[in-house]
Amino acid sequence: MELGVFPLGLADAKRVLSSIGVSGTESIAGVLGEWPEREHLNLSFNEMEDGGARALGEHLRKCERLTHLDWALNQIQEDRVGSLAVSISSCSRLRSLVLDQNAFGQEGMVKLAKGLKCCVALETLNLVACGVGEGGFLALTEMVLEHLQTNLIEVDVRENRVMIDGGRSALIDHAIRSWERTGLRLEVEEGEGEQDV
């Protein structure tokens, strides 16, 4: 797929950047360096997988003004989250981050949590159905409590197997109580349903 340089506004670019796949993502990566002033970037539903995410992540670091990033449904696997975390760590103005339905897993969430420490302006974080599990949720909780309490308003971690066999472990109970004390809105499953704390 040959994309070349986009002579488009951001709204048009959002429509074009849909289901571009790995080769399209690699093509757009170079163009991203020409958009360092962009504040909003929607790269969701692009099936970019690990190779495309790695290529794009290298150029994402140039977008220092980025405030909103949507990277949902891109098939990013656990072993490639490290490069994404490094890229995101350079986006210190980021206020909204959507990473729903990527297969990060517990280890990937631990890596991502390290990168998110630098995103001190973050207000909303969506991690629905990323497979973060109990270990990933605990790493996220520790990072948020230590680094992101100032501006963070809402975190969505539904559909992540945070609960064990429909129940919560003592560690998860303690983590959720910690969230409650901050006043942050946390969405996490509660048995068969969901709970806002």
Secondary structure by P-SEA (a helix, b strand, c coil): cccccccccaaaaaaaaccccaaaaaaaaaaaaacccccccccccccccaaaaaaaaaaccccccccbbbbcccccccccaaaaaaaaaacccccbbbbccccccaaaaaaaaaaacccccccbbbbccccccaaaaaaaaaaaaccccccccbbbbccccccccccccaaaaaaaaaaaaacbbbbbbcccccccc
